[in-house]
Amino acid sequence: MKRKSLFALSAVVVVAAAALVPVLWSGGDNLHNGTAVAATPADQAALIKKGEYLARAGDCIACHTVRGGKQFAGGLPMLTPFGTMFTPNITPDDQYGIGKWTQDDFYRAMHTGRSKDGSLLYPGFPFTSYTKVTRADSDAIYAYLRSVTPVNVPSRPHELKFPFNQRNMLIGWRTLFFREGEYKADPTKSVEWNRGAYLIEGLGHCGMCHTSINAMGGPVNSAAFAGGLIPLQNWYAPSLTSNKEAGLGDWETKDIADLLKTGVSNRGAVFGPMAEVVHNSLQYMSDEDINAMATYLKTIPQKSEAPESLQLETSEKFGGELLKQGQKIYADNCAKCHAENGLGMPPSFPPLANNQSIQMPSAVNPIRMVLNGGYPPSTNANPHPYGMPPFAQALSNTEVAAVVTYIRMSWGNHGTAVSPQQVSDLRSAPLD
């Protein structure tokens, strides 16, 4: 979702993308389109509280707060194929933050992707999704950000390659990939469904991870929510439109809601970037909003699949050898938690049998989980999650390929064999 992402079972991921939110609050008056509207302290407190909730829904903290740093002070490096971007300081500091932004400035950034001075914002800030956010919700987020502690730290300039450091070039990108406009409710759908669509498509910006991008850094809109490899993070955000991956059409709504709210469910658990989304954002959302999101996600129709990335293939003979070797490795290292029959002990230990995330054409996520391990997010409803230990030091590339091959091809799973070269390529991939 801001980033951000839905969710494959034992190795599902989503990355939360950036939320840039400029702010200023004009004393006791609420300036809306130049008109002063009196606001009581109680009204303002309620508005700030609403804005804090919405900022959580947009996962603003994930991109604008460096681990161990001051809240919303920015400075988080965002690696892209075009260079490194650094998220800005969005505290209400007059010198280095966005303390001099007005409500109109803030809404313009959210709705049109333009900064206070009219310059074009880079699409690392998900204005292509935030354009759907209503003016009322934008004003509430603005009020909340104006209430946080100012931090007098300058924003670090982006380090982008030429010609991508020329902002005027964004005009062409926007022409191809950006359509301005607030979310319009579908009158044929329920209020709950429309609320879920608004959160998923707008503040949640789930499509930023679950939709492939092309060579120009633009979304492949013909395959929206159809999944794709997250650039430079080496995690695969699975398709939400296909039951062969993370399509949720055959899930119970409760299982989807549990996964969003707690990070675990009877159908699986989230790891990697999606775990951060649940930890920073989704666990704080109301049950009503979580259920609305689950209701919408369950109805996303089948669409064209994302462009397939190149997969290294093994011969049938070598794949058979890996399968046999992987059976022993699984019995020695995995069966204690995931069971000999692959059914696991959900929700603590997710099932591997009939697990879409294990069988997807891309084997990136199960390889990374075996190599690096990981934990579902710690949430209020699941404060002490069970984790997956890393096996990078214990198993060779061939052994990791073997056990992942066994998992992908056993108990009725229909995955394909994994190449040791794929494991080697991912062994040195970044962990975040």
Residue, then its C-alpha position, 0 to 999 in steps of 0.5 A: m500500500k504508500r508504498k507501498s504489497l497482496f500477500a503470498l503465504s510463507a514468503v509474501v512481500v510488498v514494499a512500502a514506497a514513499a509518502l511525501v507530506p508537506v505541511l503547515w498549520s495556520g494557527g487556530d484557523n483552518l485555511h481551505n482554498g483561501t477561506a478561513v474557517a474557525a476551528t475549536p481546540a476540540d475540532q483541531a484535536a480530532l482533525i489531528k487524530k484523524g490525520e495521524y490515522l491516515a498517515r499510518a494508512g499511507d505508511c509515511i513513517a516508513c520512507h520519511t524516518v531513518r531507523g534510529g533517526k528523528q521522526f519524519a526527518g527524512g534522509l532515507p536512501m531509496l535505490t532506483p535503477f536511475g540513481t539514489m533518491f533521498t526522502p525529504n524532511i517533512t517535519p514542520d521546520d521552517q528552514y529545512g522542513i515543510g513548515k512554510w507549506t500551506q494546506d493548498d501546497f500540501y494538497r497540490a503535492m498529493h493530488t498533482g505531484r508538484s512541490k510548493d514552488g511548482s516543480l515536478l516531484y519524482p514518482g518515488f513519492p506515490f502521487t500517482s496513487y495519492t491523487k485519489v485521496t480526498r481533499a478532506d483526508s489530505d487536510a487531516i494528514y496536513a494537520y497531523l504533520r503540522s503537529v509533530t516536532p520540527v527537526n532542523v535537518p536539511s534534506r539530502p539532494h538526490e544523486l541521480k544519473f543524467p538525464f534523470n536528474q533533469r526534472n523537466m523530463l518528468i513531463g513526458w513520464r507524467t504524460l504517459f503514466f499519470r492521470e490526476g483525479e480523486y477516487k470515484a465510488d462505484p455505485t454498483k458496489s457496497v460502501e465497504w467495497n468502495r472504502g477498501a478500494y479507496l484505501i488500496e488504490g489511494l493511501g495504501h498505494c499497493g500497486m507500486c509494488h504489485t505492478s511491474i514497472n517498465a524500462m522507463g520506471g513507469p507501471v505496466n498498467s495493462a497488468a495492474f496488480a499482476g505482480g513483479l520483481i521489486p527493483l534492486q530489492n530482489w523481492y517478488a511482489p506476487s500477483l493479486t489477480s491470479n490464484k496461481e500466485a497471491g490471488l485471494g479469490d479462494w481465501e476466506t475474508k477473515d484469513i485476508a484480514d488476519l494477514l493484513k492486521t497481524g501478519v499471520s493467518n491460517r493461509g500463511a505469513v508475510f515476510g520481507p518488505m510486506a512485514e514492514v508494511v504490516h508493522n508500520s501501518l496495517q496493524y494500526m488500522s481499524d477492523e472496519d477498514i481492514n475488513a473493507m480492504a479484504t473485501y476489495l482484495k477478494t474481488i480483484p478480477q483476473k487480469s493479464e499477468a505481469p511480464e515474466s522475468l528471465q528464469l534460469e532453468t535446469s535440465e530435467k535430469f539435474g532437476g530430478e537430482l536436486l529433488k532427491q537431495g532436497q528431500k533429505i535436506y528438508a527432513d533434516n532442517c525443515a520438517k520439525c516446523h513445516a511437517e513431513n507432509g508440508l502442512g505446517m502448524p498454522p498460523s505459527f508455522p505456515p503451510l508449504a503444501n498448496n502454497q501459491s507463493i512457493q509455486m510461482p514462476s519466480a522462485v525469488n521469495p522462497i530462495r531468499m527465505v531459506l538463505n536469510g530467514g526472517y520474521p513476520p511482523s511483531t504486532n499487537a495481536n501477535p507480539h512474539p511471532y515465530g521466525m524462520p532461521p537463516f540457512a545461508q551459512a549452513l547450506s551451499n548454493t546447490e543445497v539451497a536449490a535442492v531444498v527449494t526445488y523439493i518444496r516447490m515440487s512436493w505434496g501436489n505443488h506445481g513449481t519447477a526446479v531451481s538453479p544453483q545459479q539463482v541462489s548464488d545471484l540472490r545470496s549477496a542481495p540486500l536484506d532490506 
